[in-house]
Amino acid sequence: MYANDNSTDSFRRNGFSKSRLSPFIRDSKVLTRLFYEKEKTRDANQTILSKFFKGGRVILVGANSPSGLASRPIKILLCDEVDRYPPSASKEGDPIAIATARTTTFFDSKVGIFSTPTVKGASRIDLEYDLGTREEWRHTCPKCASVELLRVEDMIADYDERKDRAGNRLVLVKDVKWRCPSCREVFDETTMRRAEQFYVVQNPDALANGVRSFFINGFASPWLKWKEIMREWYEAKGDPYRESVVYNTRFGLSYEIPAEVEEPLADKREDYGAQIPDEVLLLTAGVDCQKNRLEYAVYGFNGSEVFGICADVIRGEPQNQSTWQELDRRLNETFNYSDGRAIKIARTFIDSGYATDYVYGYCRGKVDKFAIKGRSIFGGALLHATNWLKESGLFLTTLNVDAGKSEIYSLLQAGKVHYGADDQYLRRNFDETFFRQLTSERRERKFIGGISKEVWQLPKGRHNEGLDTFVYSLAAMKSCISGDEKEFWLSLTSDDKKITPARRRVISRQLEMY
């Protein structure tokens, strides 16, 4: 059983079968004979998602498919990447519980649950691990014979560090050694790989319930070098969004979301010295549609930093054409750098949750303004899906707003978001009211489908338009880069530190469509 969502269920299972399972069977002679009567023989009974062998059958099922989970008895159930499972399989209950119930007809059934952990406090695999024996893969110290878990806190690295033109940290790790926490002796990677290693039980009482659980991290992996792990860690430090990836995939640990952002951000407003800072390479905007107004914000991006350019409110009902004409006038303005060069907003995302038909009417036929719809999707990406609405004649992009809010709070915590102060160049409107809206929502833990999850809550009486418009602007930027962020930003910075107006016009044309 595999993690998936409705839009990619079949695609992911097909990909796993074609790229991993089928080649594994094909290249292992013992398995080939088990699944096929003759080696290299095609069999009509062997499909992509269902493969028969002597005495059994292998079936690939998506975690959001209750019919696939509950339609047959199961002797051996393997659940992969459970932290990315939906809380309920099509609202019929926890997918793991549904599948596990099908193993009761076998006295010798086995259930295996596997995953890379994600968010601390909302990680399903953390919960399952704690219920088991909690067996850690440990190494024996060559000097004092203590048995220790290799942790990043005990690694000593010799490295050089510099920053590229975009401000990203680049690290060259020359050497990494492990210091024994018991005797304080230092050993290199080769020595520790040759040391005696085994699992050590932390919770033996769980054996009475027949539940064993195991932990291993990247420092014990034969496919990862310590230098590579430490390089990734040093380059990610200070950026919670990147730190979480290293914690999850290299350290094998769930990541604790940073504390809430403090509100007095108005004290940190900066003097840009122009309408936009010279570092900005791309401008996007987000618009929130309300009953009697449109609220918008413009942000600049350069690959590592975010710059708040301006925000404002257009008074008027969305049913009035004049309201949209005023928005059009403002979004089509140019913004100047300190040397007089100009740039326009490349793309705008507009919330269509209210006055949907009027938002669609405004966006229809435009190449730089798109209607969006926000949803809360636990564990999904910010850009969830884009669909063509035939009857409306436009593309509608669905956003996972929870992912956007988490990323924004991480960027704020890391000090990577800048806001300009009102000046002679532009009235920016980043006042106390705006920052209260930006930091209005709070993450709370709730049990959904029996799993503790982080959810975003807006306290009663608070407004969140400042946060929503940032989410939409961030999503608009991500839609421009078309999934290849590194190459995109390289294309912007490959010629000169200062991009010519002609170069920017070319870039703008490249970003006109998805």
Secondary structure, DSSP 8 states (H G I E B T S, - for coil): -B---TTTHHHHHHHHIIIIIHHHHHH-HHHHHHH-SSTT---TT--SSEEEETTEEEE--BTT-HHHHHSS--SEEEEB-GGGS-SSSTTSS-HHHHHHHTTTT-TT-EEEE-----BTTS-HHHHHHHHS--EEEEEE-TTT--EE---GGGEEEEEEEEE-TT--EEEEEEEEEEE-TTT--EEEHHHHHHS-EEEEES-GGGGGGT---EE--GGG-TT--HHHHHHHHHHHTT-HHHHHHHHHHTS---B-------S-GGGG-B--SSSS-TT--EEEEEEEE-SSEEEEEEEEE-SS-EEEEEEEEEES-TTSHHHHHHHHHHHT-EEE-TTS-EEE--EEEEE-SSSHHHHHHHHTT-SSEEEEEEE--TT--SEEEEEEETTTTEEEEEEEHHHHHHHHHHHHHTT-EEEB---SS------HHHHHHHT--EEEEEEETTEEEEEEE--TT---HHHHHHHHHHHHHHHHTTT-HHHHHHHHHSS-SS--HHHHHHHHHHTS--
